[in-house]
Amino acid sequence: MYQREIVLYTRDRSFHCWRAKRFLRQQGYRFEVVDTTGDPKLLTEISDAVHHPVMLPCVFVDHRPVGNLGAVKNLLRSGGLEHLLRDRL
């Protein structure tokens, strides 16, 4: 089944980041993890993309910011996550 690209930006030793990875795995999604630990330039780039200081974990779908774990869970409850990940434009 078709799924858009998911990138999860995380940092080392973060409980919230661990929970986000576990949640996406439990939902059956394939995703790439990018560890931002020790890379302030990457954090600045992510902050620029989301137009505010980044809070990790941060999920992007096809290079578009979706938000943190709370935002992803809200999208899942509303049905918006499946639409975002599966529908073709």
PyMOL Python script that loads the backbone (N, CA, C, O; Angstrom):
from pymol import cmd

cmd.read_pdbstr("""\
ATOM      1  N   MET A   1       0.840  -1.175   0.000  1.00  0.00           N
ATOM      2  CA  MET A   1       0.000   0.000   0.000  1.00  0.00           C
ATOM      3  C   MET A   1       0.889   1.242   0.000  1.00  0.00           C
ATOM      4  O   MET A   1       1.927   1.279   0.660  1.00  0.00           O
ATOM      5  N   TYR A   2       0.473   2.228  -0.731  1.00  0.00           N
ATOM      6  CA  TYR A   2       1.215   3.475  -0.867  1.00  0.00           C
ATOM      7  C   TYR A   2       1.212   4.245   0.451  1.00  0.00           C
ATOM      8  O   TYR A   2       0.184   4.355   1.119  1.00  0.00           O
ATOM      9  N   GLN A   3       2.368   4.770   0.810  1.00  0.00           N
ATOM     10  CA  GLN A   3       2.479   5.654   1.972  1.00  0.00           C
ATOM     11  C   GLN A   3       3.474   6.745   1.646  1.00  0.00           C
ATOM     12  O   GLN A   3       4.560   6.476   1.132  1.00  0.00           O
ATOM     13  N   ARG A   4       3.109   7.955   1.940  1.00  0.00           N
ATOM     14  CA  ARG A   4       4.035   9.064   1.753  1.00  0.00           C
ATOM     15  C   ARG A   4       5.215   8.924   2.713  1.00  0.00           C
ATOM     16  O   ARG A   4       5.156   8.170   3.684  1.00  0.00           O
ATOM     17  N   GLU A   5       6.284   9.663   2.425  1.00  0.00           N
ATOM     18  CA  GLU A   5       7.493   9.609   3.234  1.00  0.00           C
ATOM     19  C   GLU A   5       7.281  10.306   4.581  1.00  0.00           C
ATOM     20  O   GLU A   5       6.820  11.446   4.628  1.00  0.00           O
ATOM     21  N   ILE A   6       7.618   9.617   5.671  1.00  0.00           N
ATOM     22  CA  ILE A   6       7.559  10.190   7.010  1.00  0.00           C
ATOM     23  C   ILE A   6       8.988  10.314   7.527  1.00  0.00           C
ATOM     24  O   ILE A   6       9.762   9.359   7.475  1.00  0.00           O
ATOM     25  N   VAL A   7       9.328  11.502   8.026  1.00  0.00           N
ATOM     26  CA  VAL A   7      10.618  11.711   8.672  1.00  0.00           C
ATOM     27  C   VAL A   7      10.341  12.191  10.086  1.00  0.00           C
ATOM     28  O   VAL A   7       9.593  13.145  10.301  1.00  0.00           O
ATOM     29  N   LEU A   8      10.955  11.517  11.043  1.00  0.00           N
ATOM     30  CA  LEU A   8      10.805  11.851  12.449  1.00  0.00           C
ATOM     31  C   LEU A   8      12.131  12.401  12.954  1.00  0.00           C
ATOM     32  O   LEU A   8      13.130  11.684  13.015  1.00  0.00           O
ATOM     33  N   TYR A   9      12.129  13.676  13.314  1.00  0.00           N
ATOM     34  CA  TYR A   9      13.329  14.304  13.862  1.00  0.00           C
ATOM     35  C   TYR A   9      13.312  14.115  15.372  1.00  0.00           C
ATOM     36  O   TYR A   9      12.326  14.432  16.037  1.00  0.00           O
ATOM     37  N   THR A  10      14.407  13.598  15.904  1.00  0.00           N
ATOM     38  CA  THR A  10      14.494  13.265  17.320  1.00  0.00           C
ATOM     39  C   THR A  10      15.804  13.761  17.908  1.00  0.00           C
ATOM     40  O   THR A  10      16.642  14.341  17.217  1.00  0.00           O
ATOM     41  N   ARG A  11      15.954  13.519  19.191  1.00  0.00           N
ATOM     42  CA  ARG A  11      17.244  13.729  19.844  1.00  0.00           C
ATOM     43  C   ARG A  11      17.496  12.530  20.751  1.00  0.00           C
ATOM     44  O   ARG A  11      16.565  11.839  21.165  1.00  0.00           O
ATOM     45  N   ASP A  12      18.741  12.301  21.043  1.00  0.00           N
ATOM     46  CA  ASP A  12      19.163  11.177  21.862  1.00  0.00           C
ATOM     47  C   ASP A  12      18.642  11.331  23.294  1.00  0.00           C
ATOM     48  O   ASP A  12      18.578  12.436  23.833  1.00  0.00           O
ATOM     49  N   ARG A  13      18.281  10.221  23.882  1.00  0.00           N
ATOM     50  CA  ARG A  13      17.863  10.153  25.288  1.00  0.00           C
ATOM     51  C   ARG A  13      16.648  11.009  25.601  1.00  0.00           C
ATOM     52  O   ARG A  13      16.584  11.634  26.660  1.00  0.00           O
ATOM     53  N   SER A  14      15.698  11.042  24.703  1.00  0.00           N
ATOM     54  CA  SER A  14      14.461  11.784  24.913  1.00  0.00           C
ATOM     55  C   SER A  14      13.304  10.801  25.006  1.00  0.00           C
ATOM     56  O   SER A  14      13.056  10.025  24.083  1.00  0.00           O
ATOM     57  N   PHE A  15      12.600  10.845  26.132  1.00  0.00           N
ATOM     58  CA  PHE A  15      11.448   9.971  26.322  1.00  0.00           C
ATOM     59  C   PHE A  15      10.357  10.261  25.292  1.00  0.00           C
ATOM     60  O   PHE A  15       9.743   9.337  24.759  1.00  0.00           O
ATOM     61  N   HIS A  16      10.116  11.544  25.010  1.00  0.00           N
ATOM     62  CA  HIS A  16       9.075  11.902  24.040  1.00  0.00           C
ATOM     63  C   HIS A  16       9.419  11.383  22.644  1.00  0.00           C
ATOM     64  O   HIS A  16       8.540  10.934  21.908  1.00  0.00           O
ATOM     65  N   CYS A  17      10.681  11.446  22.293  1.00  0.00           N
ATOM     66  CA  CYS A  17      11.104  10.936  20.986  1.00  0.00           C
ATOM     67  C   CYS A  17      10.947   9.421  20.928  1.00  0.00           C
ATOM     68  O   CYS A  17      10.512   8.878  19.913  1.00  0.00           O
ATOM     69  N   TRP A  18      11.298   8.744  22.006  1.00  0.00           N
ATOM     70  CA  TRP A  18      11.111   7.286  22.072  1.00  0.00           C
ATOM     71  C   TRP A  18       9.639   6.930  21.914  1.00  0.00           C
ATOM     72  O   TRP A  18       9.297   5.985  21.203  1.00  0.00           O
ATOM     73  N   ARG A  19       8.761   7.691  22.582  1.00  0.00           N
ATOM     74  CA  ARG A  19       7.318   7.438  22.481  1.00  0.00           C
ATOM     75  C   ARG A  19       6.811   7.658  21.056  1.00  0.00           C
ATOM     76  O   ARG A  19       5.960   6.910  20.576  1.00  0.00           O
ATOM     77  N   ALA A  20       7.328   8.674  20.387  1.00  0.00           N
ATOM     78  CA  ALA A  20       6.898   8.940  19.005  1.00  0.00           C
ATOM     79  C   ALA A  20       7.296   7.788  18.087  1.00  0.00           C
ATOM     80  O   ALA A  20       6.502   7.353  17.252  1.00  0.00           O
ATOM     81  N   LYS A  21       8.527   7.295  18.242  1.00  0.00           N
ATOM     82  CA  LYS A  21       8.964   6.154  17.419  1.00  0.00           C
ATOM     83  C   LYS A  21       8.090   4.940  17.693  1.00  0.00           C
ATOM     84  O   LYS A  21       7.657   4.261  16.762  1.00  0.00           O
ATOM     85  N   ARG A  22       7.830   4.666  18.963  1.00  0.00           N
ATOM     86  CA  ARG A  22       6.999   3.518  19.332  1.00  0.00           C
ATOM     87  C   ARG A  22       5.593   3.667  18.767  1.00  0.00           C
ATOM     88  O   ARG A  22       5.032   2.705  18.243  1.00  0.00           O
ATOM     89  N   PHE A  23       5.023   4.848  18.867  1.00  0.00           N
ATOM     90  CA  PHE A  23       3.671   5.086  18.370  1.00  0.00           C
ATOM     91  C   PHE A  23       3.575   4.844  16.866  1.00  0.00           C
ATOM     92  O   PHE A  23       2.668   4.154  16.401  1.00  0.00           O
ATOM     93  N   LEU A  24       4.514   5.414  16.107  1.00  0.00           N
ATOM     94  CA  LEU A  24       4.476   5.238  14.648  1.00  0.00           C
ATOM     95  C   LEU A  24       4.659   3.768  14.263  1.00  0.00           C
ATOM     96  O   LEU A  24       4.016   3.279  13.334  1.00  0.00           O
ATOM     97  N   ARG A  25       5.540   3.068  14.983  1.00  0.00           N
ATOM     98  CA  ARG A  25       5.710   1.632  14.711  1.00  0.00           C
ATOM     99  C   ARG A  25       4.433   0.863  15.013  1.00  0.00           C
ATOM    100  O   ARG A  25       4.024   0.003  14.233  1.00  0.00           O
ATOM    101  N   GLN A  26       3.801   1.168  16.144  1.00  0.00           N
ATOM    102  CA  GLN A  26       2.565   0.472  16.526  1.00  0.00           C
ATOM    103  C   GLN A  26       1.454   0.699  15.515  1.00  0.00           C
ATOM    104  O   GLN A  26       0.601  -0.166  15.318  1.00  0.00           O
ATOM    105  N   GLN A  27       1.463   1.853  14.881  1.00  0.00           N
ATOM    106  CA  GLN A  27       0.447   2.154  13.870  1.00  0.00           C
ATOM    107  C   GLN A  27       0.770   1.515  12.523  1.00  0.00           C
ATOM    108  O   GLN A  27      -0.053   1.532  11.607  1.00  0.00           O
ATOM    109  N   GLY A  28       1.971   0.952  12.408  1.00  0.00           N
ATOM    110  CA  GLY A  28       2.361   0.261  11.180  1.00  0.00           C
ATOM    111  C   GLY A  28       2.951   1.147  10.104  1.00  0.00           C
ATOM    112  O   GLY A  28       3.039   0.738   8.947  1.00  0.00           O
ATOM    113  N   TYR A  29       3.355   2.349  10.465  1.00  0.00           N
ATOM    114  CA  TYR A  29       3.929   3.258   9.482  1.00  0.00           C
ATOM    115  C   TYR A  29       5.424   3.036   9.340  1.00  0.00           C
ATOM    116  O   TYR A  29       6.117   2.730  10.311  1.00  0.00           O
ATOM    117  N   ARG A  30       5.911   3.194   8.119  1.00  0.00           N
ATOM    118  CA  ARG A  30       7.352   3.188   7.856  1.00  0.00           C
ATOM    119  C   ARG A  30       7.823   4.631   7.954  1.00  0.00           C
ATOM    120  O   ARG A  30       7.153   5.546   7.476  1.00  0.00           O
ATOM    121  N   PHE A  31       8.980   4.828   8.578  1.00  0.00           N
ATOM    122  CA  PHE A  31       9.472   6.190   8.738  1.00  0.00           C
ATOM    123  C   PHE A  31      10.979   6.177   8.896  1.00  0.00           C
ATOM    124  O   PHE A  31      11.581   5.170   9.270  1.00  0.00           O
ATOM    125  N   GLU A  32      11.572   7.325   8.599  1.00  0.00           N
ATOM    126  CA  GLU A  32      13.003   7.535   8.769  1.00  0.00           C
ATOM    127  C   GLU A  32      13.198   8.366  10.035  1.00  0.00           C
ATOM    128  O   GLU A  32      12.454   9.313  10.288  1.00  0.00           O
ATOM    129  N   VAL A  33      14.204   8.000  10.824  1.00  0.00           N
ATOM    130  CA  VAL A  33      14.539   8.759  12.030  1.00  0.00           C
ATOM    131  C   VAL A  33      15.802   9.557  11.760  1.00  0.00           C
ATOM    132  O   VAL A  33      16.807   9.012  11.305  1.00  0.00           O
ATOM    133  N   VAL A  34      15.744  10.851  12.043  1.00  0.00           N
ATOM    134  CA  VAL A  34      16.909  11.719  11.924  1.00  0.00           C
ATOM    135  C   VAL A  34      17.218  12.246  13.319  1.00  0.00           C
ATOM    136  O   VAL A  34      16.420  12.976  13.906  1.00  0.00           O
ATOM    137  N   ASP A  35      18.380  11.872  13.846  1.00  0.00           N
ATOM    138  CA  ASP A  35      18.798  12.289  15.175  1.00  0.00           C
ATOM    139  C   ASP A  35      19.459  13.663  15.066  1.00  0.00           C
ATOM    140  O   ASP A  35      20.453  13.831  14.360  1.00  0.00           O
ATOM    141  N   THR A  36      18.901  14.630  15.765  1.00  0.00           N
ATOM    142  CA  THR A  36      19.416  15.996  15.707  1.00  0.00           C
ATOM    143  C   THR A  36      20.397  16.310  16.836  1.00  0.00           C
ATOM    144  O   THR A  36      20.874  17.439  16.952  1.00  0.00           O
ATOM    145  N   THR A  37      20.693  15.320  17.660  1.00  0.00           N
ATOM    146  CA  THR A  37      21.583  15.534  18.801  1.00  0.00           C
ATOM    147  C   THR A  37      22.911  16.108  18.316  1.00  0.00           C
ATOM    148  O   THR A  37      23.562  15.539  17.440  1.00  0.00           O
ATOM    149  N   GLY A  38      23.300  17.231  18.891  1.00  0.00           N
ATOM    150  CA  GLY A  38      24.578  17.838  18.549  1.00  0.00           C
ATOM    151  C   GLY A  38      24.624  18.523  17.195  1.00  0.00           C
ATOM    152  O   GLY A  38      25.711  18.791  16.682  1.00  0.00           O
ATOM    153  N   ASP A  39      23.463  18.815  16.598  1.00  0.00           N
ATOM    154  CA  ASP A  39      23.438  19.463  15.288  1.00  0.00           C
ATOM    155  C   ASP A  39      22.548  20.713  15.338  1.00  0.00           C
ATOM    156  O   ASP A  39      21.419  20.685  14.848  1.00  0.00           O
ATOM    157  N   PRO A  40      23.044  21.804  15.924  1.00  0.00           N
ATOM    158  CA  PRO A  40      22.221  23.011  16.042  1.00  0.00           C
ATOM    159  C   PRO A  40      21.804  23.597  14.696  1.00  0.00           C
ATOM    160  O   PRO A  40      20.753  24.231  14.600  1.00  0.00           O
ATOM    161  N   LYS A  41      22.608  23.395  13.663  1.00  0.00           N
ATOM    162  CA  LYS A  41      22.245  23.911  12.337  1.00  0.00           C
ATOM    163  C   LYS A  41      20.979  23.214  11.828  1.00  0.00           C
ATOM    164  O   LYS A  41      20.095  23.860  11.265  1.00  0.00           O
ATOM    165  N   LEU A  42      20.895  21.902  12.028  1.00  0.00           N
ATOM    166  CA  LEU A  42      19.712  21.158  11.604  1.00  0.00           C
ATOM    167  C   LEU A  42      18.486  21.615  12.387  1.00  0.00           C
ATOM    168  O   LEU A  42      17.407  21.757  11.813  1.00  0.00           O
ATOM    169  N   LEU A  43      18.636  21.845  13.689  1.00  0.00           N
ATOM    170  CA  LEU A  43      17.517  22.342  14.492  1.00  0.00           C
ATOM    171  C   LEU A  43      17.043  23.703  13.996  1.00  0.00           C
ATOM    172  O   LEU A  43      15.842  23.972  13.982  1.00  0.00           O
ATOM    173  N   THR A  44      17.969  24.556  13.593  1.00  0.00           N
ATOM    174  CA  THR A  44      17.607  25.866  13.042  1.00  0.00           C
ATOM    175  C   THR A  44      16.841  25.696  11.733  1.00  0.00           C
ATOM    176  O   THR A  44      15.858  26.400  11.499  1.00  0.00           O
ATOM    177  N   GLU A  45      17.274  24.780  10.882  1.00  0.00           N
ATOM    178  CA  GLU A  45      16.575  24.526   9.620  1.00  0.00           C
ATOM    179  C   GLU A  45      15.156  24.021   9.866  1.00  0.00           C
ATOM    180  O   GLU A  45      14.221  24.435   9.181  1.00  0.00           O
ATOM    181  N   ILE A  46      14.994  23.124  10.843  1.00  0.00           N
ATOM    182  CA  ILE A  46      13.665  22.611  11.159  1.00  0.00           C
ATOM    183  C   ILE A  46      12.794  23.737  11.711  1.00  0.00           C
ATOM    184  O   ILE A  46      11.628  23.857  11.333  1.00  0.00           O
ATOM    185  N   SER A  47      13.343  24.559  12.595  1.00  0.00           N
ATOM    186  CA  SER A  47      12.596  25.697  13.154  1.00  0.00           C
ATOM    187  C   SER A  47      12.146  26.647  12.059  1.00  0.00           C
ATOM    188  O   SER A  47      11.026  27.156  12.097  1.00  0.00           O
ATOM    189  N   ASP A  48      13.010  26.888  11.086  1.00  0.00           N
ATOM    190  CA  ASP A  48      12.647  27.745   9.958  1.00  0.00           C
ATOM    191  C   ASP A  48      11.488  27.132   9.161  1.00  0.00           C
ATOM    192  O   ASP A  48      10.605  27.848   8.688  1.00  0.00           O
ATOM    193  N   ALA A  49      11.500  25.811   9.019  1.00  0.00           N
ATOM    194  CA  ALA A  49      10.454  25.134   8.244  1.00  0.00           C
ATOM    195  C   ALA A  49       9.101  25.180   8.950  1.00  0.00           C
ATOM    196  O   ALA A  49       8.063  25.286   8.297  1.00  0.00           O
ATOM    197  N   VAL A  50       9.109  25.102  10.277  1.00  0.00           N
ATOM    198  CA  VAL A  50       7.842  25.102  11.014  1.00  0.00           C
ATOM    199  C   VAL A  50       7.448  26.505  11.482  1.00  0.00           C
ATOM    200  O   VAL A  50       6.372  26.694  12.050  1.00  0.00           O
ATOM    201  N   HIS A  51       8.316  27.483  11.243  1.00  0.00           N
ATOM    202  CA  HIS A  51       8.074  28.900  11.548  1.00  0.00           C
ATOM    203  C   HIS A  51       7.937  29.200  13.041  1.00  0.00           C
ATOM    204  O   HIS A  51       7.275  30.165  13.421  1.00  0.00           O
ATOM    205  N   HIS A  52       8.554  28.386  13.878  1.00  0.00           N
ATOM    206  CA  HIS A  52       8.643  28.645  15.313  1.00  0.00           C
ATOM    207  C   HIS A  52       9.718  27.736  15.893  1.00  0.00           C
ATOM    208  O   HIS A  52      10.155  26.798  15.226  1.00  0.00           O
ATOM    209  N   PRO A  53      10.149  27.997  17.113  1.00  0.00           N
ATOM    210  CA  PRO A  53      11.176  27.109  17.697  1.00  0.00           C
ATOM    211  C   PRO A  53      10.697  25.663  17.697  1.00  0.00           C
ATOM    212  O   PRO A  53       9.563  25.374  18.078  1.00  0.00           O
ATOM    213  N   VAL A  54      11.557  24.773  17.275  1.00  0.00           N
ATOM    214  CA  VAL A  54      11.171  23.374  17.116  1.00  0.00           C
ATOM    215  C   VAL A  54      11.073  22.688  18.472  1.00  0.00           C
ATOM    216  O   VAL A  54      11.879  22.916  19.373  1.00  0.00           O
ATOM    217  N   MET A  55      10.055  21.838  18.581  1.00  0.00           N
ATOM    218  CA  MET A  55       9.909  20.968  19.738  1.00  0.00           C
ATOM    219  C   MET A  55      10.027  19.542  19.231  1.00  0.00           C
ATOM    220  O   MET A  55       9.264  19.111  18.366  1.00  0.00           O
ATOM    221  N   LEU A  56      10.972  18.828  19.769  1.00  0.00           N
ATOM    222  CA  LEU A  56      11.188  17.454  19.334  1.00  0.00           C
ATOM    223  C   LEU A  56      10.407  16.505  20.221  1.00  0.00           C
ATOM    224  O   LEU A  56      10.274  16.735  21.423  1.00  0.00           O
ATOM    225  N   PRO A  57       9.888  15.437  19.628  1.00  0.00           N
ATOM    226  CA  PRO A  57      10.040  15.011  18.251  1.00  0.00           C
ATOM    227  C   PRO A  57       9.210  15.883  17.310  1.00  0.00           C
ATOM    228  O   PRO A  57       8.241  16.525  17.716  1.00  0.00           O
ATOM    229  N   CYS A  58       9.613  15.885  16.066  1.00  0.00           N
ATOM    230  CA  CYS A  58       8.916  16.651  15.046  1.00  0.00           C
ATOM    231  C   CYS A  58       8.742  15.767  13.812  1.00  0.00           C
ATOM    232  O   CYS A  58       9.705  15.186  13.311  1.00  0.00           O
ATOM    233  N   VAL A  59       7.510  15.672  13.334  1.00  0.00           N
ATOM    234  CA  VAL A  59       7.176  14.790  12.213  1.00  0.00           C
ATOM    235  C   VAL A  59       6.965  15.621  10.957  1.00  0.00           C
ATOM    236  O   VAL A  59       6.281  16.644  10.974  1.00  0.00           O
ATOM    237  N   PHE A  60       7.566  15.157   9.868  1.00  0.00           N
ATOM    238  CA  PHE A  60       7.350  15.742   8.548  1.00  0.00           C
ATOM    239  C   PHE A  60       6.801  14.647   7.638  1.00  0.00           C
ATOM    240  O   PHE A  60       7.231  13.496   7.717  1.00  0.00           O
ATOM    241  N   VAL A  61       5.862  15.003   6.784  1.00  0.00           N
ATOM    242  CA  VAL A  61       5.332  14.086   5.775  1.00  0.00           C
ATOM    243  C   VAL A  61       5.589  14.721   4.423  1.00  0.00           C
ATOM    244  O   VAL A  61       5.122  15.824   4.141  1.00  0.00           O
ATOM    245  N   ASP A  62       6.327  14.024   3.600  1.00  0.00           N
ATOM    246  CA  ASP A  62       6.716  14.542   2.283  1.00  0.00           C
ATOM    247  C   ASP A  62       7.271  15.964   2.386  1.00  0.00           C
ATOM    248  O   ASP A  62       6.875  16.850   1.628  1.00  0.00           O
ATOM    249  N   HIS A  63       8.178  16.170   3.318  1.00  0.00           N
ATOM    250  CA  HIS A  63       8.892  17.431   3.529  1.00  0.00           C
ATOM    251  C   HIS A  63       8.014  18.561   4.065  1.00  0.00           C
ATOM    252  O   HIS A  63       8.440  19.715   4.084  1.00  0.00           O
ATOM    253  N   ARG A  64       6.792  18.241   4.501  1.00  0.00           N
ATOM    254  CA  ARG A  64       5.905  19.243   5.090  1.00  0.00           C
ATOM    255  C   ARG A  64       5.769  18.971   6.580  1.00  0.00           C
ATOM    256  O   ARG A  64       5.547  17.827   6.976  1.00  0.00           O
ATOM    257  N   PRO A  65       5.898  20.004   7.419  1.00  0.00           N
ATOM    258  CA  PRO A  65       5.792  19.784   8.859  1.00  0.00           C
ATOM    259  C   PRO A  65       4.375  19.402   9.279  1.00  0.00           C
ATOM    260  O   PRO A  65       3.398  20.020   8.855  1.00  0.00           O
ATOM    261  N   VAL A  66       4.283  18.381  10.111  1.00  0.00           N
ATOM    262  CA  VAL A  66       3.002  17.952  10.667  1.00  0.00           C
ATOM    263  C   VAL A  66       2.916  18.366  12.133  1.00  0.00           C
ATOM    264  O   VAL A  66       1.858  18.788  12.601  1.00  0.00           O
ATOM    265  N   GLY A  67       4.023  18.246  12.853  1.00  0.00           N
ATOM    266  CA  GLY A  67       4.040  18.654  14.256  1.00  0.00           C
ATOM    267  C   GLY A  67       4.660  17.603  15.146  1.00  0.00           C
ATOM    268  O   GLY A  67       5.375  16.710  14.690  1.00  0.00           O
ATOM    269  N   ASN A  68       4.367  17.731  16.433  1.00  0.00           N
ATOM    270  CA  ASN A  68       4.931  16.798  17.404  1.00  0.00           C
ATOM    271  C   ASN A  68       4.008  15.590  17.567  1.00  0.00           C
ATOM    272  O   ASN A  68       3.054  15.421  16.808  1.00  0.00           O
ATOM    273  N   LEU A  69       4.298  14.766  18.552  1.00  0.00           N
ATOM    274  CA  LEU A  69       3.507  13.549  18.755  1.00  0.00           C
ATOM    275  C   LEU A  69       2.043  13.868  19.036  1.00  0.00           C
ATOM    276  O   LEU A  69       1.158  13.162  18.553  1.00  0.00           O
ATOM    277  N   GLY A  70       1.776  14.911  19.806  1.00  0.00           N
ATOM    278  CA  GLY A  70       0.391  15.290  20.083  1.00  0.00           C
ATOM    279  C   GLY A  70      -0.376  15.630  18.820  1.00  0.00           C
ATOM    280  O   GLY A  70      -1.532  15.236  18.668  1.00  0.00           O
ATOM    281  N   ALA A  71       0.254  16.353  17.920  1.00  0.00           N
ATOM    282  CA  ALA A  71      -0.396  16.710  16.655  1.00  0.00           C
ATOM    283  C   ALA A  71      -0.676  15.471  15.812  1.00  0.00           C
ATOM    284  O   ALA A  71      -1.727  15.367  15.180  1.00  0.00           O
ATOM    285  N   VAL A  72       0.269  14.533  15.805  1.00  0.00           N
ATOM    286  CA  VAL A  72       0.091  13.298  15.038  1.00  0.00           C
ATOM    287  C   VAL A  72      -1.059  12.475  15.620  1.00  0.00           C
ATOM    288  O   VAL A  72      -1.872  11.933  14.870  1.00  0.00           O
ATOM    289  N   LYS A  73      -1.132  12.377  16.942  1.00  0.00           N
ATOM    290  CA  LYS A  73      -2.227  11.633  17.582  1.00  0.00           C
ATOM    291  C   LYS A  73      -3.575  12.289  17.296  1.00  0.00           C
ATOM    292  O   LYS A  73      -4.561  11.594  17.051  1.00  0.00           O
ATOM    293  N   ASN A  74      -3.626  13.621  17.325  1.00  0.00           N
ATOM    294  CA  ASN A  74      -4.874  14.317  16.997  1.00  0.00           C
ATOM    295  C   ASN A  74      -5.302  14.045  15.562  1.00  0.00           C
ATOM    296  O   ASN A  74      -6.484  13.832  15.292  1.00  0.00           O
ATOM    297  N   LEU A  75      -4.341  14.051  14.642  1.00  0.00           N
ATOM    298  CA  LEU A  75      -4.654  13.734  13.246  1.00  0.00           C
ATOM    299  C   LEU A  75      -5.155  12.302  13.110  1.00  0.00           C
ATOM    300  O   LEU A  75      -6.072  12.040  12.332  1.00  0.00           O
ATOM    301  N   LEU A  76      -4.565  11.379  13.852  1.00  0.00           N
ATOM    302  CA  LEU A  76      -5.002   9.982  13.793  1.00  0.00           C
ATOM    303  C   LEU A  76      -6.450   9.868  14.268  1.00  0.00           C
ATOM    304  O   LEU A  76      -7.258   9.194  13.629  1.00  0.00           O
ATOM    305  N   ARG A  77      -6.783  10.513  15.374  1.00  0.00           N
ATOM    306  CA  ARG A  77      -8.152  10.453  15.918  1.00  0.00           C
ATOM    307  C   ARG A  77      -9.174  11.034  14.946  1.00  0.00           C
ATOM    308  O   ARG A  77     -10.295  10.533  14.845  1.00  0.00           O
ATOM    309  N   SER A  78      -8.795  12.072  14.243  1.00  0.00           N
ATOM    310  CA  SER A  78      -9.732  12.734  13.332  1.00  0.00           C
ATOM    311  C   SER A  78      -9.811  12.071  11.957  1.00  0.00           C
ATOM    312  O   SER A  78     -10.682  12.399  11.151  1.00  0.00           O
ATOM    313  N   GLY A  79      -8.897  11.137  11.696  1.00  0.00           N
ATOM    314  CA  GLY A  79      -8.847  10.504  10.382  1.00  0.00           C
ATOM    315  C   GLY A  79      -7.962  11.245   9.402  1.00  0.00           C
ATOM    316  O   GLY A  79      -7.747  10.783   8.281  1.00  0.00           O
ATOM    317  N   GLY A  80      -7.455  12.375   9.811  1.00  0.00           N
ATOM    318  CA  GLY A  80      -6.624  13.185   8.928  1.00  0.00           C
ATOM    319  C   GLY A  80      -5.265  12.579   8.628  1.00  0.00           C
ATOM    320  O   GLY A  80      -4.694  12.826   7.566  1.00  0.00           O
ATOM    321  N   LEU A  81      -4.740  11.784   9.561  1.00  0.00           N
ATOM    322  CA  LEU A  81      -3.421  11.192   9.330  1.00  0.00           C
ATOM    323  C   LEU A  81      -3.460  10.190   8.190  1.00  0.00           C
ATOM    324  O   LEU A  81      -2.580  10.197   7.329  1.00  0.00           O
ATOM    325  N   GLU A  82      -4.471   9.328   8.174  1.00  0.00           N
ATOM    326  CA  GLU A  82      -4.599   8.363   7.074  1.00  0.00           C
ATOM    327  C   GLU A  82      -4.745   9.093   5.753  1.00  0.00           C
ATOM    328  O   GLU A  82      -4.130   8.716   4.755  1.00  0.00           O
ATOM    329  N   HIS A  83      -5.552  10.127   5.747  1.00  0.00           N
ATOM    330  CA  HIS A  83      -5.751  10.916   4.521  1.00  0.00           C
ATOM    331  C   HIS A  83      -4.418  11.529   4.067  1.00  0.00           C
ATOM    332  O   HIS A  83      -4.072  11.483   2.886  1.00  0.00           O
ATOM    333  N   LEU A  84      -3.686  12.096   5.014  1.00  0.00           N
ATOM    334  CA  LEU A  84      -2.419  12.738   4.705  1.00  0.00           C
ATOM    335  C   LEU A  84      -1.393  11.750   4.171  1.00  0.00           C
ATOM    336  O   LEU A  84      -0.637  12.066   3.253  1.00  0.00           O
ATOM    337  N   LEU A  85      -1.369  10.554   4.748  1.00  0.00           N
ATOM    338  CA  LEU A  85      -0.336   9.573   4.387  1.00  0.00           C
ATOM    339  C   LEU A  85      -0.680   8.701   3.190  1.00  0.00           C
ATOM    340  O   LEU A  85       0.221   8.260   2.476  1.00  0.00           O
ATOM    341  N   ARG A  86      -1.929   8.447   2.957  1.00  0.00           N
ATOM    342  CA  ARG A  86      -2.314   7.476   1.940  1.00  0.00           C
ATOM    343  C   ARG A  86      -2.853   8.069   0.648  1.00  0.00           C
ATOM    344  O   ARG A  86      -2.667   7.490  -0.423  1.00  0.00           O
ATOM    345  N   ASP A  87      -3.513   9.202   0.734  1.00  0.00           N
ATOM    346  CA  ASP A  87      -4.136   9.765  -0.457  1.00  0.00           C
ATOM    347  C   ASP A  87      -3.096  10.331  -1.404  1.00  0.00           C
ATOM    348  O   ASP A  87      -2.115  10.947  -0.989  1.00  0.00           O
ATOM    349  N   ARG A  88      -3.328  10.115  -2.641  1.00  0.00           N
ATOM    350  CA  ARG A  88      -2.463  10.702  -3.668  1.00  0.00           C
ATOM    351  C   ARG A  88      -3.041  12.056  -4.046  1.00  0.00           C
ATOM    352  O   ARG A  88      -4.257  12.241  -4.087  1.00  0.00           O
ATOM    353  N   LEU A  89      -2.143  13.001  -4.321  1.00  0.00           N
ATOM    354  CA  LEU A  89      -2.598  14.349  -4.701  1.00  0.00           C
ATOM    355  C   LEU A  89      -3.013  14.375  -6.148  1.00  0.00           C
ATOM    356  O   LEU A  89      -3.425  15.419  -6.654  1.00  0.00           O
TER     357      LEU A  89
END
""", "prot")
cmd.dss("prot")
cmd.show_as("cartoon", "prot")
cmd.util.cbc("prot")
cmd.orient("prot")
